[in-house]
Amino acid sequence: MGDLTRFYISIFSMVSFFGMAGGALLGPVLPIMVEPLNATREAVGWVMAIYTLSTAVFMLYFGTITDSIGRKKILVPCLLINGIAGFACYLAPNLGILLILRFIQGIGIAGMIPIAMTMIGELYDEVDRIHAMGRISVTTSIGAISAPFIGGSMALVSWNYPFLFYMLTIPLAVLACYILPETNIEPQEKKITFKRMFSVLRNINVFYVMFLCFMSFFLLYTIVIYVPFILIEKFNFTSMGAGIAIGLQGISMIIVASKAKKLALAYSFTKIILFGFLFISIAIFGIGILPELYMIYFFLLMFGVGFGMTQPLLSASITVVAPSNMMGSTVLIYNTMKYAGQTASPAVFGVILAAINFSGVFLVSSILGLCVVISALYMRKDLVGLDGNSTKNM
């Protein structure tokens, strides 16, 4: 791998960092938005959900055109939209306007991480691809640590200050425009129809990786959205303190994700997924039933271990099982599942929170995590192309 291709990975990593920061940045800020926006705890969750809903919808649209036009023609404008809309959110006078602007901002996020992943899939092969995806996962893990701290710290000035952070994607757009190569050398003549795009789901390997992606981020948002409420309301944390605490999961994510290559060579797809989601489920359950501060810290670290095990493998796997002539659209569907999970999480758990309490949210979430573990055991014989030696040799 040459110096130039390493530099490309650095740009892709920055794109992924800001894509991750879209949610992680605001997690510890949500509780302090309630009063100035005259909202409820359930309502401010939509500051995250409307953004991820928009991202999911527009990822599907980008999926129909990405293989028929250049990758950079999507990536660069999306970076600009994210930065400009983020600044506009800073100026929002009320919750309604803020939600509209967050919807627009989600359009920008829709073309960032998936296009970066697609370009990696086209620039790198085999073990180098695993390495590059591992670097992306490490970067998003750094985002999981630093973005909550950055958002919580900026929110000490005012609830809307964290939105200024998104403006940094504007100079990144300029860098990507002039430095990155165009990887879609022979684009298709026509855009892909939705019917054809979703036909890839008939492949059990593709479908299952998509499902695992959805569940990963559905469970992640149990942590991102609801742990800050526990820390602020029960333990009197500031938004900055809650951001630092949430960032603990990123420490273990970085350590584990940096070993993605070794894990993929040593263990099968099923084993990594099984134990990764088992750690995630136990961690969520522990936070729900043992809400002592030192135990919350411990379980956040455990959650990071599970998440760090699964994400590099899933990101690499989708580029392996995707049809070669539909890699861009397949990767976009895959990333749509991330944001669909993030959108569904506050919608489902907001109802549970209103009907029961925080413990009920974490209990249900942990049970769903265990269901994923059971599914990995059930599906292990059907995952031709993912399990066994094929995974080890990616």
C-alpha positions in Angstrom: 0.0 0.0 0.0 1.6 3.3 -1.2 1.8 6.6 0.5 -0.9 8.1 -1.7 -3.4 5.3 -1.0 -2.7 5.7 2.8 -3.5 9.4 2.4 -6.8 8.4 0.7 -7.6 6.3 3.7 -7.0 9.4 5.9 -9.6 11.4 3.9 -12.1 8.5 4.0 -11.5 8.3 7.7 -12.3 12.0 8.2 -15.5 11.6 6.1 -16.5 8.7 8.3 -15.7 10.6 11.5 -18.0 13.4 10.6 -20.6 10.9 9.5 -20.5 9.3 12.9 -20.4 12.7 14.6 -23.9 13.4 13.2 -25.4 11.4 16.0 -22.8 11.0 18.7 -22.2 14.8 18.9 -25.7 15.5 20.1 -26.3 12.5 22.5 -25.3 14.3 25.7 -26.9 17.6 24.5 -30.5 16.2 24.2 -31.4 16.5 27.9 -30.5 20.2 28.0 -32.5 20.9 24.8 -35.7 20.1 26.5 -36.2 23.4 28.4 -35.0 26.0 25.8 -37.0 24.2 23.0 -40.1 23.8 25.3 -40.1 20.1 24.5 -40.4 16.8 26.2 -37.8 14.0 26.7 -39.6 11.9 24.1 -39.8 14.8 21.6 -36.2 15.8 21.6 -35.3 12.3 20.6 -36.6 13.3 17.2 -33.7 15.7 16.8 -31.8 12.5 16.2 -34.6 10.4 14.6 -35.7 12.9 11.9 -32.0 13.3 10.8 -31.5 9.5 10.6 -34.9 9.1 8.8 -33.8 11.6 6.1 -30.4 9.9 5.8 -32.1 6.5 5.3 -34.5 7.7 2.7 -31.9 9.6 0.6 -29.4 6.7 0.8 -31.9 4.7 -1.0 -32.2 7.4 -3.7 -28.4 7.7 -4.0 -28.4 3.9 -4.3 -30.3 4.2 -7.7 -27.8 6.7 -9.2 -24.4 6.0 -7.6 -23.3 3.3 -10.1 -24.3 5.5 -13.0 -22.4 8.7 -12.0 -19.1 9.4 -10.4 -18.7 8.8 -6.7 -17.2 12.3 -6.1 -20.3 13.9 -7.7 -22.2 12.6 -4.7 -19.6 12.8 -1.9 -18.5 16.4 -2.4 -22.0 18.0 -2.5 -23.1 15.9 0.5 -20.2 17.2 2.6 -21.2 20.7 1.7 -24.9 20.1 2.5 -24.0 18.7 5.9 -21.8 21.7 6.8 -24.2 24.4 5.6 -27.3 22.8 7.1 -25.4 22.2 10.4 -24.7 25.9 10.6 -28.4 26.7 9.9 -29.4 24.4 12.8 -27.3 26.7 15.0 -29.7 29.5 14.0 -32.9 27.6 14.5 -35.4 29.5 16.6 -37.6 26.5 17.7 -38.0 22.8 17.6 -40.1 22.7 14.4 -37.5 24.6 12.3 -34.7 22.6 13.9 -36.3 19.4 12.8 -36.7 20.6 9.2 -33.0 21.6 9.1 -32.0 18.3 10.6 -33.9 16.6 7.8 -32.0 18.6 5.2 -28.7 17.8 7.0 -29.5 14.1 6.8 -29.4 14.4 3.0 -25.7 15.3 3.4 -24.9 12.4 5.7 -26.6 10.0 3.2 -23.8 10.3 0.7 -20.8 10.4 3.0 -19.9 7.1 4.8 -21.4 4.8 2.1 -19.6 6.5 -0.7 -16.4 6.4 1.3 -16.9 2.6 1.9 -17.7 2.1 -1.8 -14.5 3.9 -2.9 -12.5 1.8 -0.5 -14.1 -1.4 -1.9 -13.0 -0.2 -5.4 -9.5 0.9 -4.4 -8.4 -1.9 -2.2 -8.4 -5.7 -2.3 -8.6 -8.6 0.2 -6.5 -8.0 3.4 -5.9 -4.3 2.4 -9.6 -3.9 2.3 -10.0 -5.3 5.8 -7.2 -3.0 6.9 -8.9 0.0 5.4 -12.3 -0.8 6.9 -10.6 -1.4 10.2 -9.2 2.1 10.0 -12.6 3.5 9.2 -14.0 1.7 12.3 -11.2 3.0 14.4 -12.0 6.5 13.2 -15.7 6.2 13.9 -14.7 4.8 17.4 -12.6 7.9 17.9 -15.7 9.9 16.9 -17.7 7.9 19.5 -15.2 9.1 22.2 -14.5 12.6 21.1 -17.8 13.7 19.5 -19.9 13.4 22.7 -17.2 15.3 24.6 -17.0 18.0 21.9 -20.8 18.3 21.8 -21.2 18.3 25.6 -18.4 20.9 26.0 -19.8 23.2 23.4 -23.3 22.9 24.9 -22.0 24.4 28.2 -22.1 27.7 26.3 -25.5 27.1 24.8 -27.6 24.2 23.6 -27.1 25.2 19.9 -23.3 25.6 19.8 -22.6 22.0 19.0 -24.2 22.5 15.5 -21.2 24.8 14.6 -19.0 21.7 14.6 -20.6 20.4 11.4 -19.2 23.3 9.4 -15.8 21.5 9.4 -17.1 19.3 6.6 -17.0 22.3 4.2 -13.2 22.4 4.0 -13.2 18.6 3.9 -15.4 18.8 0.8 -12.8 21.0 -0.9 -10.0 18.5 0.0 -12.0 15.5 -1.3 -12.8 17.3 -4.5 -9.1 18.0 -5.4 -7.4 15.0 -3.8 -9.5 11.8 -4.2 -9.5 9.9 -7.5 -12.8 9.0 -9.2 -13.2 5.2 -8.7 -16.3 4.6 -10.8 -14.3 4.6 -14.0 -17.0 2.9 -16.2 -20.4 4.0 -14.9 -23.5 2.3 -16.0 -25.5 4.0 -18.7 -28.7 4.0 -16.8 -29.5 4.5 -13.1 -30.5 1.4 -11.2 -34.3 0.9 -10.5 -35.4 0.3 -6.9 -36.6 -3.1 -8.0 -33.2 -4.1 -9.3 -31.4 -2.4 -6.4 -33.4 -4.4 -3.8 -33.0 -7.6 -5.8 -29.6 -8.1 -4.0 -31.6 -8.9 -0.8 -32.5 -12.3 -2.4 -29.0 -13.3 -1.6 -29.1 -14.7 2.0 -25.6 -13.4 2.7 -26.4 -9.9 1.7 -29.8 -9.9 3.5 -28.2 -11.2 6.8 -25.4 -8.6 6.8 -28.0 -5.9 6.2 -30.1 -7.2 9.1 -27.1 -7.3 11.4 -26.2 -3.7 10.4 -29.7 -2.6 11.3 -29.7 -4.3 14.7 -26.2 -2.9 15.5 -27.3 0.7 15.3 -30.8 0.1 16.7 -29.1 -1.2 19.9 -26.3 1.5 19.8 -28.9 4.3 20.0 -30.2 2.8 23.3 -26.8 3.9 24.7 -26.4 7.1 22.7 -29.9 8.6 23.6 -30.9 7.2 27.0 -27.6 6.8 29.0 -27.1 10.6 29.1 -30.5 11.0 30.7 -29.6 8.6 33.4 -26.2 10.3 34.0 -27.7 13.8 34.0 -30.9 13.1 36.0 -29.7 10.5 38.5 -26.0 11.4 38.9 -26.2 15.2 38.2 -23.7 15.1 35.4 -23.2 18.1 33.1 -23.7 17.6 29.4 -19.9 17.6 29.1 -19.5 15.0 31.8 -22.2 12.8 30.1 -20.3 13.2 26.8 -17.1 12.0 28.4 -18.8 9.0 30.0 -20.5 8.0 26.8 -17.2 8.2 25.0 -15.9 5.3 27.2 -17.4 2.9 24.8 -15.2 4.3 22.0 -12.0 3.4 23.9 -12.7 -0.3 23.8 -14.1 0.1 20.2 -10.8 1.5 19.1 -8.7 -1.2 20.7 -10.9 -4.0 19.3 -11.5 -2.5 15.9 -7.8 -2.0 15.4 -7.4 -5.8 15.6 -10.1 -6.4 13.0 -7.7 -8.0 10.6 -6.4 -10.5 13.1 -9.9 -11.3 14.3 -11.1 -12.0 10.7 -8.1 -14.2 10.0 -8.5 -16.2 13.3 -12.2 -16.6 13.7 -15.3 -17.3 11.6 -17.9 -14.7 10.7 -20.4 -16.5 13.0 -18.2 -16.6 16.0 -17.3 -12.9 15.8 -20.9 -11.9 15.3 -22.2 -14.2 18.0 -19.8 -13.0 20.7 -20.0 -9.4 19.6 -23.7 -9.2 20.0 -23.5 -11.2 23.2 -21.3 -8.5 24.7 -23.6 -5.8 23.4 -26.7 -7.5 24.9 -25.1 -8.1 28.3 -23.8 -4.5 28.5 -27.3 -3.0 27.7 -28.9 -5.4 30.2 -26.4 -4.5 32.9 -26.9 -0.7 32.5 -30.7 -1.3 32.9 -30.6 -3.4 36.1 -27.4 -2.1 37.7 -27.5 1.6 37.3 -24.6 2.3 39.7 -22.0 4.7 38.2 -19.0 2.4 38.3 -21.1 -0.4 36.7 -22.3 1.9 34.0 -18.7 2.7 33.1 -17.9 -1.0 33.0 -20.8 -1.9 30.8 -20.1 1.0 28.4 -16.6 -0.5 27.9 -18.1 -3.9 27.3 -20.6 -2.5 24.8 -17.6 -1.0 22.9 -15.9 -4.3 22.8 -18.9 -5.9 21.1 -19.5 -3.1 18.7 -15.8 -3.0 17.8 -15.8 -6.7 17.0 -18.8 -6.6 14.7 -18.5 -3.3 12.7 -15.2 -3.8 10.7 -16.3 -7.3 9.8 -19.8 -6.3 8.6 -18.4 -3.3 6.6 -15.9 -5.5 4.8 -18.4 -8.4 4.3 -20.9 -6.2 2.5 -18.3 -5.3 -0.1 -17.4 -8.9 -0.5 -20.9 -10.3 -1.0 -22.2 -7.3 -3.1 -22.5 -8.0 -6.9 -19.5 -6.3 -8.6 -21.7 -4.2 -10.9 -23.9 -3.0 -8.0 -21.4 -2.4 -5.3 -22.3 1.2 -4.8 -26.0 0.6 -4.5 -25.6 -2.4 -2.3 -23.3 -0.5 0.1 -25.8 2.3 0.2 -28.6 0.0 1.2 -26.3 -1.4 3.8 -25.7 2.1 5.2 -29.4 2.8 5.0 -29.8 0.0 7.5 -27.6 1.9 9.9 -29.8 5.0 9.8 -33.0 3.0 9.7 -31.9 1.4 13.0 -31.0 4.8 14.5 -34.5 6.1 13.4 -36.4 3.1 14.7 -34.7 3.1 18.1 -36.0 6.3 19.5 -39.4 5.7 17.9 -39.7 2.3 19.6 -38.0 3.0 22.9 -39.7 6.4 23.2 -43.0 4.5 23.5 -41.6 2.1 26.0 -40.1 4.9 28.0 -43.4 6.7 28.2 -45.3 3.5 29.1 -42.7 2.0 31.6 -39.4 3.6 32.5 -35.7 3.6 31.6 -35.2 0.1 32.9 -37.9 -1.2 30.5 -36.0 0.4 27.6 -32.8 -1.4 28.4 -34.5 -4.7 29.2 -36.3 -4.8 25.9 -33.1 -3.7 24.0 -31.0 -6.5 25.6 -33.6 -9.1 24.7 -33.5 -8.0 21.1 -29.7 -8.3 21.2 -30.0 -11.9 22.5 -32.4 -12.6 19.6 -29.6 -11.6 17.2 -27.2 -14.0 19.0 -29.7 -16.8 18.5 -30.1 -15.9 14.9 -26.4 -16.2 14.3 -26.5 -19.7 15.7 -29.5 -20.6 13.6 -28.1 -19.1 10.4 -24.5 -20.4 10.6 -25.1 -23.3 8.1 -26.7 -21.0 5.5 -24.0 -18.3 5.4 -22.1 -19.6 2.4 -19.6 -17.0 1.4 -19.4 -15.4 4.8 -18.5 -18.2 7.3 -15.5 -20.5 7.5 -12.5 -20.1 5.3 -14.1 -17.6 2.9 -14.3 -15.0 5.7 -10.9 -15.7 7.0 -9.5 -15.0 3.5 -11.2 -11.8 2.9 
